[in-house]
């Protein structure tokens, strides 16, 4: 289970920090991602962090957003600075989790958290 938090309404230029905690039967977590979906648009990948700590970002958020993870807490974060109205949407965490030593890994989605940026 993935539980996201940090929803909010901010003005353009403001900041928000999203968190997502994985719980349940977890052996290991590989990639941890954040996606977002704006009204009337398809869900898009915002940022990725691998188990080794390598990161990748959508061009639209590079230099403004930072993804990080705390492995001992099974948590992924998204620090969002310099927010713009076009960052408005529902943000979803998405994690590749292995539930046991003999299990393969699969992806899980969080429930989504609303971010609204006013102009």
N, CA, C and O atoms as a DFTB+ gen file, in Angstrom:
476 C
 N C O
     1  1       0.836      -1.181       0.000
     2  2       0.000       0.000       0.000
     3  2       0.878       1.241       0.000
     4  3       1.886       1.311       0.704
     5  1       0.470       2.229      -0.813
     6  2       1.202       3.484      -0.885
     7  2       0.293       4.599      -0.400
     8  3      -0.831       4.743      -0.883
     9  1       0.766       5.377       0.539
    10  2      -0.010       6.475       1.112
    11  2       0.729       7.778       0.880
    12  3       1.812       8.001       1.420
    13  1       0.122       8.644       0.062
    14  2       0.728       9.935      -0.251
    15  2       0.144      11.020       0.633
    16  3      -1.007      10.939       1.062
    17  1       0.946      12.030       0.898
    18  2       0.494      13.176       1.680
    19  2       1.203      14.416       1.172
    20  3       2.179      14.334       0.425
    21  1       0.686      15.586       1.596
    22  2       1.312      16.843       1.214
    23  2       0.487      17.678       0.272
    24  3       0.984      18.649      -0.297
    25  1      -0.767      17.315       0.097
    26  2      -1.630      18.073      -0.807
    27  2      -1.737      19.516      -0.340
    28  3      -1.628      19.812       0.850
    29  1      -1.957      20.426      -1.320
    30  2      -2.107      21.795      -0.907
    31  2      -2.446      22.745      -2.021
    32  3      -2.400      22.407      -3.204
    33  1      -2.791      23.956      -1.605
    34  2      -3.075      25.058      -2.511
    35  2      -2.039      26.133      -2.247
    36  3      -1.944      26.649      -1.133
    37  1      -1.259      26.473      -3.266
    38  2      -0.213      27.482      -3.101
    39  2      -0.277      28.475      -4.254
    40  3      -0.868      28.208      -5.300
    41  1       0.342      29.619      -4.033
    42  2       0.431      30.614      -5.097
    43  2       1.636      30.308      -5.976
    44  3       2.579      29.636      -5.558
    45  1       1.583      30.803      -7.170
    46  2       2.707      30.636      -8.089
    47  2       3.988      31.145      -7.429
    48  3       4.019      32.206      -6.805
    49  1       5.040      30.346      -7.593
    50  2       6.311      30.676      -6.978
    51  2       6.523      30.013      -5.632
    52  3       7.630      30.022      -5.092
    53  1       5.462      29.439      -5.093
    54  2       5.546      28.800      -3.798
    55  2       6.128      27.402      -3.863
    56  3       6.556      26.937      -4.919
    57  1       6.137      26.739      -2.712
    58  2       6.731      25.406      -2.594
    59  2       5.783      24.457      -1.870
    60  3       4.960      24.862      -1.050
    61  1       5.932      23.194      -2.203
    62  2       5.230      22.117      -1.510
    63  2       6.141      20.908      -1.469
    64  3       6.994      20.727      -2.338
    65  1       5.952      20.080      -0.446
    66  2       6.691      18.821      -0.370
    67  2       5.694      17.688      -0.244
    68  3       4.881      17.658       0.679
    69  1       5.764      16.759      -1.180
    70  2       4.932      15.572      -1.145
    71  2       5.728      14.411      -0.568
    72  3       6.939      14.306      -0.762
    73  1       5.019      13.544       0.144
    74  2       5.621      12.331       0.684
    75  2       4.757      11.144       0.305
    76  3       3.548      11.280       0.118
    77  1       5.370       9.999       0.194
    78  2       4.636       8.765      -0.089
    79  2       5.323       7.633       0.661
    80  3       6.509       7.366       0.468
    81  1       4.557       6.979       1.514
    82  2       5.096       5.892       2.329
    83  2       4.537       4.564       1.846
    84  3       3.330       4.413       1.658
    85  1       5.417       3.618       1.650
    86  2       5.007       2.265       1.296
    87  2       4.919       1.425       2.560
    88  3       5.793       1.488       3.424
    89  1       3.858       0.643       2.658
    90  2       3.681      -0.203       3.833
    91  2       3.194      -1.576       3.399
    92  3       2.835      -1.793       2.242
    93  1       3.192      -2.493       4.352
    94  2       2.770      -3.848       4.046
    95  2       3.964      -4.776       3.908
    96  3       5.016      -4.544       4.503
    97  1       3.793      -5.828       3.120
    98  2       4.846      -6.810       2.940
    99  2       5.845      -6.283       1.898
   100  3       5.561      -6.270       0.700
   101  1       7.001      -5.856       2.371
   102  2       8.009      -5.271       1.486
   103  2       9.347      -5.949       1.712
   104  3       9.878      -5.948       2.823
   105  1       9.881      -6.520       0.659
   106  2      11.236      -7.073       0.716
   107  2      12.237      -6.046       0.215
   108  3      13.295      -5.844       0.811
   109  1      11.885      -5.399      -0.892
   110  2      12.737      -4.335      -1.422
   111  2      11.893      -3.438      -2.328
   112  3      10.846      -3.836      -2.838
   113  1      12.389      -2.219      -2.504
   114  2      11.745      -1.274      -3.408
   115  2      12.766      -0.821      -4.436
   116  3      13.836      -0.333      -4.074
   117  1      12.454      -0.974      -5.684
   118  2      13.357      -0.539      -6.745
   119  2      13.034       0.901      -7.116
   120  3      13.239       1.800      -6.300
   121  1      12.540       1.143      -8.307
   122  2      12.228       2.505      -8.716
   123  2      11.072       3.078      -7.896
   124  3      10.115       2.379      -7.564
   125  1      11.186       4.365      -7.582
   126  2      10.111       5.109      -6.936
   127  2       9.889       6.351      -7.793
   128  3      10.827       7.102      -8.063
   129  1       8.656       6.563      -8.216
   130  2       8.358       7.614      -9.179
   131  2       7.235       8.506      -8.669
   132  3       6.479       8.146      -7.767
   133  1       7.157       9.670      -9.274
   134  2       5.991      10.536      -9.130
   135  2       5.426      10.816     -10.518
   136  3       6.153      11.157     -11.451
   137  1       4.126      10.665     -10.625
   138  2       3.392      11.029     -11.825
   139  2       2.408      12.143     -11.456
   140  3       2.141      12.387     -10.279
   141  1       1.885      12.799     -12.462
   142  2       0.813      13.762     -12.212
   143  2      -0.174      13.724     -13.369
   144  3       0.148      13.339     -14.493
   145  1      -1.379      14.138     -13.043
   146  2      -2.426      14.195     -14.064
   147  2      -3.200      15.496     -13.899
   148  3      -3.868      15.722     -12.890
   149  1      -3.093      16.338     -14.908
   150  2      -3.833      17.595     -14.919
   151  2      -5.226      17.340     -15.477
   152  3      -5.435      16.365     -16.198
   153  1      -6.184      18.210     -15.149
   154  2      -7.545      18.022     -15.656
   155  2      -7.575      17.945     -17.177
   156  3      -7.042      18.812     -17.869
   157  1      -8.206      16.895     -17.681
   158  2      -8.344      16.733     -19.120
   159  2      -7.105      16.257     -19.837
   160  3      -7.081      16.205     -21.066
   161  1      -6.073      15.907     -19.086
   162  2      -4.822      15.456     -19.708
   163  2      -4.458      14.062     -19.239
   164  3      -4.990      13.554     -18.253
   165  1      -3.535      13.459     -19.974
   166  2      -3.059      12.137     -19.594
   167  2      -2.081      12.225     -18.432
   168  3      -1.431      13.248     -18.221
   169  1      -1.993      11.150     -17.697
   170  2      -1.031      11.080     -16.613
   171  2       0.379      11.103     -17.205
   172  3       0.656      10.433     -18.199
   173  1       1.262      11.882     -16.583
   174  2       2.628      11.995     -17.092
   175  2       3.638      11.763     -15.975
   176  3       3.378      12.040     -14.804
   177  1       4.792      11.248     -16.374
   178  2       5.875      11.005     -15.437
   179  2       6.553      12.322     -15.089
   180  3       6.912      13.099     -15.973
   181  1       6.724      12.565     -13.799
   182  2       7.352      13.795     -13.332
   183  2       8.810      13.548     -12.937
   184  3       9.702      14.293     -13.343
   185  1       9.046      12.501     -12.147
   186  2      10.392      12.257     -11.646
   187  2      10.535      10.796     -11.245
   188  3       9.573      10.142     -10.843
   189  1      11.756      10.305     -11.364
   190  2      12.093       8.918     -11.038
   191  2      13.334       8.907     -10.164
   192  3      14.256       9.696     -10.374
   193  1      13.359       8.014      -9.184
   194  2      14.589       7.761      -8.437
   195  2      14.760       6.253      -8.313
   196  3      13.846       5.544      -7.891
   197  1      15.936       5.778      -8.683
   198  2      16.208       4.347      -8.613
   199  2      16.666       3.958      -7.217
   200  3      16.880       4.820      -6.365
   201  1      16.816       2.664      -6.985
   202  2      17.289       2.192      -5.687
   203  2      18.713       2.658      -5.419
   204  3      19.133       2.750      -4.265
   205  1      19.449       2.951      -6.472
   206  2      20.823       3.447      -6.324
   207  2      20.874       4.955      -6.125
   208  3      21.943       5.523      -5.898
   209  1      19.713       5.602      -6.210
   210  2      19.670       7.043      -6.010
   211  2      19.811       7.870      -7.262
   212  3      19.923       9.094      -7.193
   213  1      19.808       7.211      -8.415
   214  2      19.867       7.962      -9.667
   215  2      18.500       8.570      -9.959
   216  3      17.467       7.938      -9.738
   217  1      18.508       9.790     -10.453
   218  2      17.252      10.506     -10.674
   219  2      17.095      10.938     -12.119
   220  3      18.069      11.080     -12.859
   221  1      15.844      11.142     -12.501
   222  2      15.530      11.660     -13.823
   223  2      14.240      12.466     -13.700
   224  3      13.356      12.127     -12.913
   225  1      14.144      13.532     -14.484
   226  2      13.026      14.448     -14.371
   227  2      12.433      14.771     -15.736
   228  3      13.121      14.734     -16.756
   229  1      11.151      15.087     -15.732
   230  2      10.526      15.644     -16.924
   231  2      11.144      17.014     -17.183
   232  3      11.487      17.736     -16.246
   233  1      11.283      17.364     -18.444
   234  2      11.897      18.651     -18.784
   235  2      11.152      19.817     -18.125
   236  3      11.763      20.822     -17.762
   237  1       9.865      19.681     -17.977
   238  2       9.055      20.775     -17.458
   239  2       9.309      21.085     -15.987
   240  3       8.927      22.150     -15.503
   241  1       9.952      20.160     -15.270
   242  2      10.175      20.384     -13.833
   243  2      11.651      20.430     -13.470
   244  3      11.990      20.673     -12.312
   245  1      12.525      20.205     -14.425
   246  2      13.962      20.207     -14.135
   247  2      14.389      21.545     -13.543
   248  3      14.008      22.610     -14.030
   249  1      15.183      21.466     -12.490
   250  2      15.657      22.676     -11.835
   251  2      14.699      23.228     -10.800
   252  3      15.061      24.125     -10.038
   253  1      13.474      22.703     -10.761
   254  2      12.481      23.184      -9.778
   255  2      12.071      22.095      -8.789
   256  3      11.828      22.376      -7.615
   257  1      11.995      20.865      -9.261
   258  2      11.561      19.752      -8.413
   259  2      12.753      18.872      -8.074
   260  3      13.687      18.732      -8.862
   261  1      12.701      18.281      -6.880
   262  2      13.734      17.339      -6.451
   263  2      13.075      16.108      -5.850
   264  3      12.279      16.208      -4.917
   265  1      13.413      14.956      -6.392
   266  2      12.920      13.701      -5.852
   267  2      14.000      13.088      -4.966
   268  3      15.186      13.141      -5.293
   269  1      13.587      12.511      -3.855
   270  2      14.531      11.851      -2.951
   271  2      13.811      10.689      -2.281
   272  3      12.593      10.550      -2.392
   273  1      14.575       9.864      -1.592
   274  2      13.983       8.711      -0.915
   275  2      14.716       8.418       0.380
   276  3      15.903       8.709       0.526
   277  1      13.987       7.840       1.308
   278  2      14.564       7.376       2.557
   279  2      14.281       5.880       2.602
   280  3      13.164       5.465       2.912
   281  1      15.262       5.092       2.303
   282  2      15.038       3.654       2.144
   283  2      14.593       2.985       3.444
   284  3      13.732       2.105       3.416
   285  1      15.156       3.381       4.564
   286  2      14.784       2.755       5.835
   287  2      13.335       3.032       6.199
   288  3      12.714       2.265       6.934
   289  1      12.796       4.135       5.680
   290  2      11.407       4.494       5.954
   291  2      10.474       4.127       4.812
   292  3       9.272       4.383       4.880
   293  1      11.024       3.526       3.759
   294  2      10.213       3.162       2.580
   295  2       9.418       4.361       2.071
   296  3       8.234       4.249       1.753
   297  1      10.077       5.487       2.001
   298  2       9.399       6.742       1.675
   299  2      10.090       7.438       0.512
   300  3      11.317       7.445       0.409
   301  1       9.282       8.016      -0.355
   302  2       9.785       8.847      -1.442
   303  2       9.184      10.242      -1.272
   304  3       8.033      10.396      -0.865
   305  1       9.987      11.243      -1.590
   306  2       9.582      12.633      -1.439
   307  2       9.665      13.335      -2.796
   308  3      10.412      12.935      -3.690
   309  1       8.873      14.390      -2.908
   310  2       8.986      15.278      -4.058
   311  2       8.937      16.703      -3.532
   312  3       7.884      17.188      -3.117
   313  1      10.085      17.369      -3.555
   314  2      10.166      18.768      -3.166
   315  2       9.909      19.612      -4.403
   316  3      10.631      19.510      -5.395
   317  1       8.886      20.438      -4.341
   318  2       8.493      21.235      -5.494
   319  2       8.658      22.712      -5.164
   320  3       7.971      23.245      -4.292
   321  1       9.565      23.360      -5.861
   322  2       9.835      24.775      -5.679
   323  2       9.472      25.531      -6.954
   324  3       9.362      24.936      -8.026
   325  1       9.289      26.822      -6.835
   326  2       8.979      27.621      -8.016
   327  2       7.755      27.117      -8.751
   328  3       7.745      27.032      -9.980
   329  1       6.718      26.780      -7.986
   330  2       5.528      26.180      -8.594
   331  2       4.837      27.138      -9.555
   332  3       4.797      28.350      -9.345
   333  1       4.299      26.551     -10.608
   334  2       3.590      27.292     -11.648
   335  2       2.159      26.772     -11.750
   336  3       1.893      25.629     -11.376
   337  1       1.244      27.582     -12.246
   338  2      -0.136      27.097     -12.393
   339  2      -0.232      25.809     -13.216
   340  3      -1.108      24.980     -12.972
   341  1       0.655      25.644     -14.175
   342  2       0.626      24.427     -14.990
   343  2       1.103      23.183     -14.240
   344  3       1.032      22.078     -14.777
   345  1       1.586      23.347     -13.014
   346  2       1.924      22.192     -12.178
   347  2       0.695      21.644     -11.463
   348  3       0.775      20.609     -10.801
   349  1      -0.423      22.316     -11.587
   350  2      -1.658      21.868     -10.941
   351  2      -2.074      20.498     -11.454
   352  3      -2.021      20.224     -12.653
   353  1      -2.488      19.644     -10.523
   354  2      -2.947      18.323     -10.899
   355  2      -2.958      17.386      -9.707
   356  3      -2.644      17.777      -8.583
   357  1      -3.320      16.164      -9.972
   358  2      -3.254      15.122      -8.947
   359  2      -1.928      14.396      -9.115
   360  3      -1.599      13.924     -10.203
   361  1      -1.187      14.315      -8.048
   362  2       0.133      13.693      -8.056
   363  2       0.032      12.289      -7.449
   364  3      -0.555      12.086      -6.386
   365  1       0.624      11.337      -8.160
   366  2       0.580       9.935      -7.756
   367  2       1.995       9.409      -7.551
   368  3       2.881       9.647      -8.372
   369  1       2.197       8.697      -6.454
   370  2       3.444       7.963      -6.334
   371  2       3.258       6.578      -6.961
   372  3       2.151       6.045      -7.025
   373  1       4.342       6.035      -7.407
   374  2       4.334       4.801      -8.218
   375  2       5.635       4.092      -7.907
   376  3       6.712       4.601      -8.218
   377  1       5.543       2.913      -7.292
   378  2       6.750       2.256      -6.805
   379  2       6.813       0.798      -7.250
   380  3       5.803       0.099      -7.320
   381  1       8.014       0.376      -7.541
   382  2       8.264      -1.011      -7.938
   383  2       8.686      -1.783      -6.694
   384  3       9.791      -1.590      -6.187
   385  1       7.814      -2.653      -6.205
   386  2       8.010      -3.309      -4.914
   387  2       8.106      -4.814      -5.083
   388  3       7.349      -5.438      -5.828
   389  1       9.060      -5.364      -4.366
   390  2       9.213      -6.815      -4.289
   391  2       8.761      -7.237      -2.899
   392  3       9.280      -6.734      -1.902
   393  1       7.808      -8.147      -2.818
   394  2       7.191      -8.459      -1.536
   395  2       7.848      -9.617      -0.794
   396  3       7.553      -9.842       0.380
   397  1       8.725     -10.348      -1.454
   398  2       9.379     -11.450      -0.782
   399  2      10.638     -11.851      -1.511
   400  3      10.851     -11.459      -2.658
   401  1      11.473     -12.629      -0.852
   402  2      12.764     -13.001      -1.424
   403  2      12.594     -13.843      -2.683
   404  3      13.454     -13.828      -3.563
   405  1      11.487     -14.575      -2.771
   406  2      11.261     -15.399      -3.957
   407  2      10.240     -14.784      -4.900
   408  3       9.864     -15.397      -5.900
   409  1       9.790     -13.571      -4.584
   410  2       8.762     -12.917      -5.392
   411  2       9.387     -12.008      -6.435
   412  3      10.454     -11.431      -6.228
   413  1       8.695     -11.896      -7.562
   414  2       9.074     -10.889      -8.526
   415  2       8.556      -9.543      -8.067
   416  3       7.767      -9.468      -7.126
   417  1       8.992      -8.480      -8.721
   418  2       8.538      -7.144      -8.352
   419  2       7.394      -6.707      -9.249
   420  3       7.279      -7.144     -10.394
   421  1       6.565      -5.852      -8.720
   422  2       5.494      -5.268      -9.504
   423  2       5.318      -3.821      -9.074
   424  3       5.789      -3.404      -8.015
   425  1       4.622      -3.059      -9.928
   426  2       4.387      -1.655      -9.635
   427  2       3.069      -1.465      -8.896
   428  3       2.073      -2.138      -9.163
   429  1       3.101      -0.521      -7.954
   430  2       1.913      -0.147      -7.204
   431  2       1.699       1.359      -7.347
   432  3       2.655       2.123      -7.484
   433  1       0.419       1.778      -7.314
   434  2       0.066       3.190      -7.367
   435  2      -0.446       3.662      -6.013
   436  3      -1.152       2.937      -5.314
   437  1      -0.077       4.894      -5.654
   438  2      -0.683       5.541      -4.518
   439  2      -2.032       6.105      -4.909
   440  3      -2.430       6.030      -6.072
   441  1      -2.747       6.678      -3.929
   442  2      -4.124       7.121      -4.156
   443  2      -4.202       8.490      -4.809
   444  3      -5.280       8.893      -5.248
   445  1      -3.108       9.209      -4.886
   446  2      -3.131      10.533      -5.492
   447  2      -3.360      11.621      -4.469
   448  3      -4.130      11.460      -3.522
   449  1      -2.675      12.734      -4.678
   450  2      -2.839      13.882      -3.794
   451  2      -2.922      15.146      -4.652
   452  3      -2.151      15.305      -5.599
   453  1      -3.840      16.030      -4.328
   454  2      -4.124      17.200      -5.150
   455  2      -3.148      18.334      -4.870
   456  3      -2.908      18.703      -3.720
   457  1      -2.599      18.871      -5.935
   458  2      -1.762      20.071      -5.856
   459  2      -2.400      21.135      -6.749
   460  3      -2.635      20.906      -7.935
   461  1      -2.673      22.288      -6.167
   462  2      -3.276      23.378      -6.918
   463  2      -2.407      24.619      -6.775
   464  3      -2.102      25.053      -5.664
   465  1      -2.014      25.180      -7.903
   466  2      -1.171      26.369      -7.906
   467  2      -1.964      27.506      -8.542
   468  3      -2.371      27.426      -9.701
   469  1      -2.175      28.556      -7.770
   470  2      -2.929      29.694      -8.287
   471  2      -1.980      30.735      -8.858
   472  3      -0.835      30.863      -8.426
   473  1      -2.476      31.463      -9.825
   474  2      -1.642      32.489     -10.477
   475  2      -1.705      33.821      -9.738
   476  3      -1.064      34.787     -10.152
